[in-house]
Amino acid sequence: MKKTTKGALAAGTAAVLLMGGAGTLAYWTDDDTITGTSISSGHLTLDATACKGTTGWLLEGAAFDPTTDTLIPGDILTKTCDVVVNVKGTHFTQVDIEATTPSGAVGAAPWDELTVAATVSGSATGADDVAVSQGDNDVPVAITVTWPYGSEDNGLNGDLTTALGDIAITAVQDHQADPN
């Protein structure tokens, strides 16, 4: 065989060997275990017993009597009462308070326009980020039911009656792992 052929064959073999070796990767691994632990959940409960009953509603700041008082668009009904929010959890420092549209309510116009909101008395944030501590917390909640003043609709003018259904008050956990 010629020297040039031998040289070319040797160079080709070297190139193949180098390419095959370039595709390998060496690495090491090791593992160990860590010990688990017992975990427990906390809780959140809300007791709105003080808010139950048909008394205590105010119409624009005056006592509301559903047997004699009637509403017009723009009126606001309000009921203020303490709910008890009980929390347990290491990072449980805040809740949001919500109110839902009345159950079974109202259905047809004009009552379908009613809006319901919850605010927490003395809270700068309305009903969001209400500070709580471990155990029972008395939270002064104001529930407002508003019949918004809006566009003219004389077709809805005329001694309409309905029942204002139950309103659900909800406390929602707000997670603050690092309150600082």
Rosetta blueprint (number, residue, H / E / L):
1 M L
2 K L
3 K H
4 T H
5 T H
6 K H
7 G H
8 A H
9 L H
10 A H
11 A H
12 G H
13 T H
14 A H
15 A H
16 V H
17 L H
18 L H
19 M H
20 G H
21 G H
22 A H
23 G L
24 T L
25 L L
26 A L
27 Y L
28 W L
29 T L
30 D L
31 D L
32 D L
33 T L
34 I L
35 T L
36 G L
37 T L
38 S L
39 I L
40 S L
41 S L
42 G L
43 H E
44 L E
45 T E
46 L E
47 D E
48 A L
49 T H
50 A H
51 C H
52 K L
53 G L
54 T L
55 T L
56 G L
57 W E
58 L E
59 L E
60 E L
61 G L
62 A E
63 A E
64 F L
65 D L
66 P L
67 T L
68 T L
69 D L
70 T L
71 L L
72 I L
73 P L
74 G L
75 D L
76 I E
77 L E
78 T E
79 K E
80 T E
81 C E
82 D E
83 V E
84 V E
85 V E
86 N E
87 V E
88 K E
89 G L
90 T L
91 H L
92 F E
93 T E
94 Q E
95 V E
96 D E
97 I E
98 E E
99 A E
100 T L
101 T L
102 P L
103 S L
104 G L
105 A L
106 V L
107 G L
108 A L
109 A L
110 P L
111 W H
112 D H
113 E H
114 L L
115 T E
116 V E
117 A E
118 A E
119 T E
120 V E
121 S L
122 G L
123 S L
124 A L
125 T L
126 G L
127 A L
128 D L
129 D L
130 V E
131 A E
132 V L
133 S L
134 Q L
135 G E
136 D E
137 N E
138 D E
139 V E
140 P E
141 V E
142 A E
143 I E
144 T E
145 V E
146 T E
147 W L
148 P L
149 Y L
150 G L
151 S L
152 E L
153 D L
154 N H
155 G H
156 L H
157 N L
158 G L
159 D L
160 L L
161 T L
162 T L
163 A L
164 L L
165 G L
166 D L
167 I L
168 A L
169 I E
170 T E
171 A E
172 V E
173 Q E
174 D E
175 H E
176 Q L
177 A L
178 D L
179 P L
180 N L
